Amino acid sequence: MKNMECVITIEIGTNAVRVMAFDLSGKVIGSMKGSYPTFHVEPDYSEQDPDQMFITMLYVLKNLLNEEVHPKNYHVISICFSASMHSVLPVDKHGTSLGYAITWADNRGKNEAFELKNSSLGKEIYETTGTPIHPMSPLIKIAWLSRHDKERFKKAYKFLSIKSYIIQQLTNGYVLDYSLASATGLLNIHNLTWDSKALDFAGITSDKLPDLVPVFHSPGKLRREYQKSLGLSNDVKIITGSSDGCLATLGGGVWEEGKATITVEDSGAVRVVGKKVLKDERQRFFNYLLTEKDYVSGGPTNNGGVIFEWFAKQFGDFKGPYDIEYTMVNLIHEAMDVVVGSEGLLFLPYLLGERAPIWNPNARGSYFGINIKHEKQHFVRATIEGILYEIYSIGKTLEEHRTINSLTASGSFASIPFCAQMIADIFNKPVSVGENPDNIARGAFLLYATDIGVFKSLDEAARSVVLANTYNPNKVNHQVYEKYYSIFERLSTKLYDEFEAISKYQNEQ
């Protein structure tokens, strides 16, 4: 039987790696997922073991190849990467990691962020780099390391993202695409060079960072040992790829005025696409690059699906130690029995601080409005509603600058009809979802297809996306949500002093 050709996409997510195989028509051949933990050794710390992530990626990739690709006589011609943003990993001159990687959710640099954000330099760096001044950014993380972990800082040969580290392990090349680089707070997004003032604040020079490359760049061949162990040929083209957020936007077909995309995976975001930077005096939005001419603008939340997973681990009924997904599905069924608005029970989901739109790393989670009639299922529904209220707050802020008539949704929540309908009702806008809700993998495939000329441009690639299901809003439900959301919104800012006090007391202990 003649070999057919296929493309592999690898998404290095926050809590899991997702590997998917596509044939050249864009049909999914197979997919697999492998999880790894995040460590919170202190309240503001979020770290991961880069070697555990790399080994998990290899394991999942090999299993997909052995079970779905090789037996069907597919020949892999390319591997395209995507990854979550804002990670920092110091490595030595041999490429060996110096400790754990710091993730986007890490808030330890909040003092450095506060110092920079409240200065004229901070405003200038935001306008130059497009990245809000916040502990999430590698700019702030590296500055923190230079001040508080001086030994590791001094030993560092390079400061990499997790994706850069994994690509280096596979190919020996130190590269970072412009797209992921535009989320570091260190890249001048207007001239595509490392920004000197941001570098100075971080305490490094540009040689401490990977080489900047386009998203279509190939960093080199797979090392021989991986070709052999994975059963791949020497001609497999490695594509550096982009960030998860930018590829989710492309894979959702969002490429014109009036459309926005929502992702609710571990974290969450609302994004739009344009040819110009979205300017906001209050510095509430990011402006990231997919290519040199396409800006993906919007706001991220720390507190997406990871918060519902936290709730499930604390309050779900487990029949076995590893049935977290089964437990979450059961909890969602319980939530379906509760009326819209959870009978006045509200949840602030800020367990990991918060980014957009309040940009407060000291924000904390809270259940509000509890009365004697509330039962477990009310808390389940309120938790989901709270996560989506936060997403809605980002969307409302974006609408101060852009018209949004319809939404596409991707990620774990989008695959659940109950949650997709809830998004439509809260936003009061139609929400479309693809047959496969993994828009990130779809975006990575479209990136490759554009690179080889299947599509003339990313605009054409985005227009090829077919969205299988559309959820239309229930206006009565929306009216209920609006009333409770107004309380949610006020609580998010009214509790600022209390958030600060709790953070201060924790740091004193």
C-alpha positions as CSV (number, residue, x, y, z in Angstrom):
1,M,0.0,0.0,0.0
2,K,1.3,3.4,-0.9
3,N,2.3,5.8,1.9
4,M,0.1,8.8,2.4
5,E,1.4,12.1,3.8
6,C,0.4,13.7,7.1
7,V,1.3,16.6,9.4
8,I,1.8,16.3,13.2
9,T,0.9,19.2,15.5
10,I,2.3,19.4,19.0
11,E,0.7,21.8,21.5
12,I,2.7,22.3,24.7
13,G,-0.1,23.3,27.0
14,T,-0.1,24.4,30.6
15,N,-1.2,21.1,32.1
16,A,-1.0,18.8,29.2
17,V,0.7,18.1,25.8
18,R,-1.7,17.5,22.9
19,V,-0.5,15.8,19.8
20,M,-2.6,15.5,16.7
21,A,-2.1,14.1,13.2
22,F,-3.8,15.6,10.1
23,D,-3.8,14.4,6.5
24,L,-3.1,17.0,3.9
25,S,-6.9,17.7,3.4
26,G,-7.1,18.8,7.0
27,K,-8.9,15.6,8.3
28,V,-7.8,14.5,11.7
29,I,-6.2,11.1,11.7
30,G,-5.8,10.7,15.4
31,S,-4.9,12.6,18.6
32,M,-3.5,11.9,22.0
33,K,-2.9,13.8,25.2
34,G,-0.6,13.5,28.2
35,S,-0.7,15.4,31.4
36,Y,2.0,16.8,33.8
37,P,1.7,18.7,37.1
38,T,2.3,22.3,38.0
39,F,4.0,22.9,41.4
40,H,2.9,25.7,43.7
41,V,5.5,25.6,46.5
42,E,4.5,29.1,47.6
43,P,1.2,30.9,47.0
44,D,2.6,33.0,44.2
45,Y,4.7,30.3,42.6
46,S,3.8,28.2,39.5
47,E,6.5,26.0,38.2
48,Q,6.9,22.9,36.0
49,D,9.6,20.3,35.4
50,P,10.7,20.9,31.8
51,D,12.2,17.4,31.5
52,Q,9.0,15.8,32.6
53,M,7.2,17.9,30.0
54,F,9.7,16.8,27.3
55,I,9.5,13.1,28.2
56,T,5.7,13.3,28.3
57,M,5.7,14.9,24.9
58,L,8.0,12.2,23.5
59,Y,5.8,9.5,25.0
60,V,2.5,10.8,23.6
61,L,4.1,11.5,20.2
62,K,5.5,8.0,20.0
63,N,2.2,6.4,21.0
64,L,0.3,8.4,18.4
65,L,2.8,7.5,15.7
66,N,2.7,3.8,16.7
67,E,-1.0,3.5,17.1
68,E,-2.5,5.8,14.5
69,V,0.1,7.0,12.0
70,H,2.5,4.2,11.1
71,P,-0.1,1.3,11.0
72,K,-2.2,3.3,8.5
73,N,0.9,3.8,6.3
74,Y,1.1,7.6,6.7
75,H,4.4,9.3,6.1
76,V,5.0,12.3,8.4
77,I,6.3,15.2,6.4
78,S,6.2,18.0,9.0
79,I,5.8,18.7,12.7
80,C,4.5,22.1,13.8
81,F,4.7,23.4,17.3
82,S,2.5,25.6,19.5
83,A,2.8,26.4,23.2
84,S,1.3,28.4,26.0
85,M,2.9,31.8,26.5
86,H,5.1,33.6,29.1
87,S,7.1,30.7,30.4
88,V,10.8,31.2,31.4
89,L,13.4,28.5,31.8
90,P,17.1,29.4,32.5
91,V,19.5,26.9,30.9
92,D,23.3,26.5,31.1
93,K,25.7,26.4,28.1
94,H,25.0,22.7,27.5
95,G,21.3,23.4,27.2
96,T,20.6,21.8,30.6
97,S,17.7,23.3,32.6
98,L,18.6,25.2,35.7
99,G,15.7,24.2,37.9
100,Y,12.1,24.3,37.0
101,A,10.4,26.4,34.4
102,I,8.3,29.4,35.6
103,T,4.8,29.4,34.0
104,W,2.5,32.2,33.0
105,A,0.5,31.8,36.3
106,D,3.5,32.7,38.5
107,N,3.0,35.9,40.4
108,R,6.3,36.2,42.4
109,G,7.4,39.3,40.4
110,K,4.4,41.4,41.4
111,N,6.6,44.0,43.2
112,E,8.8,44.4,40.1
113,A,5.7,44.7,38.0
114,F,4.2,47.3,40.2
115,E,7.4,49.3,40.2
116,L,7.6,49.3,36.4
117,K,3.9,49.7,35.6
118,N,3.7,52.9,37.7
119,S,6.6,54.6,35.9
120,S,7.0,56.4,32.6
121,L,9.3,53.6,31.5
122,G,6.5,51.1,32.0
123,K,4.1,52.9,29.7
124,E,6.8,53.2,27.0
125,I,7.7,49.5,27.3
126,Y,4.0,48.6,27.0
127,E,3.5,50.7,23.9
128,T,6.7,49.2,22.3
129,T,6.2,45.6,23.2
130,G,2.4,45.2,23.3
131,T,2.5,43.2,26.5
132,P,0.8,44.4,29.7
133,I,3.2,45.0,32.6
134,H,2.3,42.1,34.8
135,P,4.1,39.2,36.7
136,M,3.0,36.9,33.8
137,S,5.6,38.3,31.4
138,P,9.1,36.9,31.0
139,L,10.3,40.6,31.3
140,I,9.2,40.6,34.9
141,K,10.2,37.0,35.6
142,I,13.8,37.6,34.5
143,A,13.9,40.8,36.4
144,W,12.8,38.9,39.5
145,L,15.4,36.2,39.0
146,S,18.1,38.9,38.7
147,R,17.1,40.4,42.1
148,H,16.0,37.3,44.1
149,D,17.7,34.2,42.6
150,K,21.1,35.7,41.7
151,E,23.0,32.4,41.6
152,R,20.6,30.8,39.0
153,F,20.5,34.1,37.1
154,K,24.3,34.3,37.0
155,K,24.6,30.7,35.8
156,A,22.1,31.1,33.0
157,Y,23.5,30.9,29.4
158,K,20.0,31.5,27.9
159,F,16.5,32.3,29.1
160,L,14.2,30.1,27.1
161,S,10.5,29.5,26.7
162,I,9.3,25.9,27.2
163,K,8.8,25.6,23.5
164,S,12.3,26.8,22.8
165,Y,13.7,24.3,25.2
166,I,11.8,21.4,23.6
167,I,12.8,22.4,20.1
168,Q,16.4,22.8,21.3
169,Q,16.3,19.3,22.8
170,L,15.0,17.9,19.5
171,T,17.2,19.9,17.0
172,N,19.9,21.7,18.9
173,G,18.7,25.1,17.7
174,Y,18.0,28.0,20.1
175,V,15.0,29.8,18.4
176,L,11.9,31.7,19.3
177,D,9.2,32.7,16.8
178,Y,8.2,36.3,16.6
179,S,4.7,35.3,17.8
180,L,5.7,33.8,21.1
181,A,8.4,36.5,21.5
182,S,5.7,39.2,21.2
183,A,4.3,37.8,24.5
184,T,7.5,38.2,26.4
185,G,7.4,42.0,27.1
186,L,10.9,42.1,25.6
187,L,10.2,42.3,21.8
188,N,9.6,45.6,20.0
189,I,6.6,44.4,18.0
190,H,7.0,47.3,15.5
191,N,10.5,46.6,14.3
192,L,10.8,42.9,15.4
193,T,14.0,43.3,17.5
194,W,14.6,42.8,21.2
195,D,13.9,46.1,22.9
196,S,16.9,47.7,24.6
197,K,15.0,49.4,27.4
198,A,13.1,46.2,28.3
199,L,16.4,44.2,28.2
200,D,17.9,46.8,30.6
201,F,15.1,46.5,33.1
202,A,15.4,42.7,33.0
203,G,19.1,42.9,33.5
204,I,20.1,41.0,30.4
205,T,21.5,41.5,26.9
206,S,20.0,40.0,23.7
207,D,22.5,37.2,23.5
208,K,20.8,35.7,26.6
209,L,17.7,35.1,24.5
210,P,17.0,32.7,21.6
211,D,17.4,33.8,18.0
212,L,14.2,35.4,16.6
213,V,12.6,33.7,13.7
214,P,9.3,33.8,11.7
215,V,6.6,31.3,12.6
216,F,7.3,29.3,9.4
217,H,11.0,28.9,10.2
218,S,12.5,25.4,10.4
219,P,15.2,25.2,13.1
220,G,16.8,22.1,11.7
221,K,16.4,18.4,11.4
222,L,15.4,16.0,14.2
223,R,18.4,14.6,15.9
224,R,19.3,11.1,14.7
225,E,18.4,9.4,18.0
226,Y,14.8,10.8,17.8
227,Q,14.4,9.9,14.1
228,K,15.3,6.4,15.0
229,S,13.2,6.1,18.2
230,L,10.1,7.7,16.6
231,G,10.4,6.0,13.3
232,L,10.6,9.3,11.4
233,S,12.7,10.0,8.3
234,N,15.4,12.6,7.9
235,D,13.3,14.8,5.7
236,V,10.6,15.6,8.3
237,K,10.4,19.4,8.4
238,I,10.2,20.9,11.9
239,I,8.2,24.2,12.0
240,T,8.8,26.5,14.9
241,G,5.1,27.5,14.9
242,S,3.4,30.1,17.1
243,S,1.7,30.6,20.4
244,D,-1.5,28.8,21.5
245,G,-3.5,32.0,21.6
246,C,-2.6,33.1,18.1
247,L,-3.1,29.7,16.6
248,A,-6.5,29.3,18.4
249,T,-7.6,32.5,16.7
250,L,-6.5,31.3,13.3
251,G,-8.0,27.9,13.8
252,G,-11.3,29.5,14.9
253,G,-11.6,31.3,11.6
254,V,-11.5,34.7,13.3
255,W,-9.9,37.0,10.7
256,E,-12.3,39.9,10.1
257,E,-14.1,42.7,11.8
258,G,-17.1,41.7,14.0
259,K,-15.7,38.4,15.1
260,A,-13.9,37.4,18.3
261,T,-12.7,34.0,19.6
262,I,-12.9,32.7,23.2
263,T,-10.6,30.0,24.5
264,V,-11.4,28.3,27.8
265,E,-8.8,25.7,28.4
266,D,-6.5,25.7,31.5
267,S,-6.5,29.5,31.3
268,G,-8.7,31.6,29.0
269,A,-8.8,34.6,26.7
270,V,-10.9,36.7,24.3
271,R,-9.2,37.7,21.1
272,V,-9.7,39.7,17.9
273,V,-7.5,40.1,14.8
274,G,-6.4,43.3,13.0
275,K,-3.7,44.9,10.9
276,K,-3.1,47.6,13.6
277,V,-2.2,47.6,17.3
278,L,-5.2,48.0,19.6
279,K,-4.4,51.0,21.7
280,D,-5.7,51.3,25.3
281,E,-4.5,54.1,27.6
282,R,-5.2,51.8,30.6
283,Q,-2.9,49.1,29.3
284,R,-5.6,46.4,29.6
285,F,-4.9,44.5,26.3
286,F,-2.2,42.5,24.8
287,N,-1.1,42.9,21.1
288,Y,0.7,39.8,19.9
289,L,1.9,38.9,16.5
290,L,1.0,35.9,14.4
291,T,2.9,37.2,11.4
292,E,4.7,40.6,10.9
293,K,1.4,42.0,9.6
294,D,-1.3,40.4,11.7
295,Y,-1.9,41.4,15.3
296,V,-3.9,39.3,17.7
297,S,-5.3,41.6,20.4
298,G,-7.3,40.8,23.5
299,G,-7.1,39.9,27.2
300,P,-6.2,36.7,29.1
301,T,-7.5,35.3,32.3
302,N,-5.5,33.1,34.6
303,N,-8.6,31.4,35.8
304,G,-10.1,29.2,33.2
305,G,-10.6,25.4,33.1
306,V,-7.9,24.9,35.7
307,I,-10.3,26.4,38.3
308,F,-13.1,23.9,37.5
309,E,-10.5,21.2,37.7
310,W,-9.5,22.5,41.2
311,F,-13.1,22.5,42.3
312,A,-13.5,18.9,41.0
313,K,-10.5,17.7,42.9
314,Q,-11.7,19.3,46.2
315,F,-15.4,18.5,46.0
316,G,-16.0,15.8,43.3
317,D,-16.8,12.2,43.9
318,F,-14.0,10.0,42.8
319,K,-14.3,6.3,42.2
320,G,-10.7,6.0,41.3
321,P,-7.6,8.3,41.7
322,Y,-7.3,9.2,38.1
323,D,-10.8,9.8,36.9
324,I,-10.8,13.6,37.0
325,E,-12.4,14.1,33.6
326,Y,-15.2,11.6,34.5
327,T,-15.7,13.5,37.8
328,M,-15.9,16.9,36.1
329,V,-18.6,15.6,33.7
330,N,-20.7,14.3,36.6
331,L,-20.4,17.7,38.3
332,I,-21.6,19.5,35.1
333,H,-24.6,17.2,35.1
334,E,-25.4,18.4,38.6
335,A,-25.1,22.0,37.6
336,M,-27.7,21.4,34.9
337,D,-30.3,21.0,37.6
338,V,-29.8,24.5,38.9
339,V,-31.5,27.6,37.6
340,V,-29.7,30.3,35.7
341,G,-27.8,32.5,38.2
342,S,-27.4,29.8,40.8
343,E,-30.1,31.4,42.9
344,G,-27.9,34.3,43.8
345,L,-24.7,32.5,44.5
346,L,-21.7,34.2,42.9
347,F,-18.1,33.0,42.5
348,L,-15.0,35.2,42.0
349,P,-12.6,32.7,40.3
350,Y,-9.4,34.5,41.1
351,L,-7.5,31.5,42.6
352,L,-4.4,32.4,40.6
353,G,-4.6,36.2,40.9
354,E,-5.9,37.8,37.7
355,R,-4.8,39.3,34.5
356,A,-7.4,41.0,32.2
357,P,-9.3,43.2,32.8
358,I,-8.4,44.0,36.4
359,W,-4.7,43.0,36.1
360,N,-4.4,42.3,39.9
361,P,-2.0,39.6,40.9
362,N,-3.2,39.8,44.5
363,A,-6.9,39.1,43.6
364,R,-8.4,36.1,45.5
365,G,-11.3,33.7,45.0
366,S,-14.5,34.0,46.9
367,Y,-18.1,32.6,47.0
368,F,-20.6,35.4,47.7
369,G,-24.2,35.4,48.5
370,I,-24.4,32.0,50.2
371,N,-27.7,31.3,51.9
372,I,-29.1,28.3,53.8
373,K,-30.8,26.9,50.7
374,H,-27.7,26.5,48.6
375,E,-26.5,23.0,48.0
376,K,-23.5,21.4,46.3
377,Q,-25.0,21.7,42.9
378,H,-25.4,25.4,43.3
379,F,-21.7,25.8,44.0
380,V,-20.9,23.7,40.9
381,R,-23.0,26.0,38.6
382,A,-21.8,29.1,40.3
383,T,-18.2,28.0,39.8
384,I,-18.8,27.6,36.0
385,E,-20.7,30.9,35.8
386,G,-17.9,32.7,37.7
387,I,-15.3,31.5,35.2
388,L,-17.4,32.6,32.3
389,Y,-18.3,36.0,33.9
390,E,-14.6,36.7,34.0
391,I,-14.3,35.8,30.3
392,Y,-17.3,38.1,29.7
393,S,-15.7,41.0,31.5
394,I,-12.8,40.8,29.0
395,G,-15.2,40.7,26.1
396,K,-17.0,43.8,27.4
397,T,-13.8,45.6,27.7
398,L,-12.7,44.7,24.2
399,E,-16.1,46.0,22.9
400,E,-15.0,49.5,24.0
401,H,-12.6,49.4,21.0
402,R,-14.0,46.8,18.6
403,T,-17.4,45.6,17.4
404,I,-18.1,42.0,18.2
405,N,-21.2,40.4,16.6
406,S,-20.4,36.7,16.9
407,L,-18.0,34.4,18.7
408,T,-16.1,31.2,18.1
409,A,-15.2,29.1,21.1
410,S,-12.5,26.5,21.6
411,G,-11.0,24.5,24.4
412,S,-12.4,22.0,26.9
413,F,-15.4,24.1,27.8
414,A,-16.4,24.6,24.1
415,S,-16.7,20.8,23.7
416,I,-19.5,20.7,26.3
417,P,-22.8,21.9,24.9
418,F,-24.0,23.1,28.3
419,C,-21.0,25.4,28.7
420,A,-21.1,26.6,25.1
421,Q,-24.8,27.6,25.5
422,M,-23.9,29.3,28.7
423,I,-21.3,31.4,26.9
424,A,-23.9,32.4,24.2
425,D,-26.4,33.4,26.9
426,I,-23.9,35.4,29.0
427,F,-22.6,37.3,26.0
428,N,-26.0,37.5,24.2
429,K,-24.2,36.5,21.0
430,P,-24.2,33.4,18.8
431,V,-21.3,31.1,19.6
432,S,-19.9,28.7,17.0
433,V,-17.8,25.6,17.7
434,G,-16.0,23.4,15.3
435,E,-16.4,19.6,15.0
436,N,-13.1,19.3,16.8
437,P,-12.9,22.1,19.5
438,D,-9.1,22.1,19.4
439,N,-8.6,25.2,17.4
440,I,-5.0,25.4,18.3
441,A,-4.1,22.2,16.5
442,R,-6.3,23.3,13.6
443,G,-4.4,26.7,13.5
444,A,-1.1,24.9,13.5
445,F,-2.2,22.8,10.5
446,L,-3.4,25.9,8.6
447,L,0.0,27.5,9.3
448,Y,1.7,24.5,7.7
449,A,-0.8,24.4,4.8
450,T,-0.1,28.1,4.1
451,D,3.6,27.5,4.2
452,I,3.4,24.9,1.4
453,G,1.0,27.0,-0.7
454,V,-2.3,25.2,-0.1
455,F,-3.6,28.6,0.9
456,K,-2.2,31.9,-0.6
457,S,-2.4,33.6,2.8
458,L,-3.5,33.2,6.4
459,D,-6.6,35.2,5.6
460,E,-7.6,32.6,3.1
461,A,-6.7,29.8,5.5
462,A,-8.9,31.3,8.2
463,R,-11.8,31.6,5.8
464,S,-11.6,27.8,5.1
465,V,-12.6,27.0,8.6
466,V,-16.0,25.3,8.9
467,L,-17.8,25.6,12.2
468,A,-20.2,22.7,12.8
469,N,-22.4,23.9,15.6
470,T,-23.8,27.3,16.5
471,Y,-25.5,28.1,19.9
472,N,-27.9,31.0,19.8
473,P,-28.4,33.1,22.9
474,N,-31.5,32.8,25.2
475,K,-32.3,36.5,25.8
476,V,-34.3,35.7,29.0
477,N,-31.3,33.9,30.5
478,H,-29.0,36.8,29.4
479,Q,-31.2,39.2,31.4
480,V,-30.7,37.2,34.5
481,Y,-27.0,36.9,33.9
482,E,-26.6,40.6,33.4
483,K,-28.1,41.4,36.8
484,Y,-25.8,39.0,38.6
485,Y,-22.8,40.0,36.4
486,S,-23.2,43.6,37.5
487,I,-22.6,42.4,41.1
488,F,-19.7,40.2,40.1
489,E,-18.1,43.2,38.3
490,R,-18.5,45.5,41.4
491,L,-17.1,42.9,43.7
492,S,-14.0,42.4,41.6
493,T,-13.0,46.0,42.2
494,K,-14.6,46.7,45.6
495,L,-12.6,44.0,47.2
496,Y,-9.2,45.5,46.1
497,D,-8.2,46.6,49.6
498,E,-9.1,43.2,51.0
499,F,-7.1,41.4,48.3
500,E,-4.1,43.5,49.1
501,A,-4.4,42.9,52.9
502,I,-4.6,39.1,52.5
503,S,-1.6,39.1,50.2
504,K,0.3,41.2,52.7
505,Y,-0.5,39.0,55.6
506,Q,0.5,35.8,53.7
507,N,3.8,37.3,52.8
508,E,4.5,38.2,56.5
509,Q,4.0,34.6,57.7
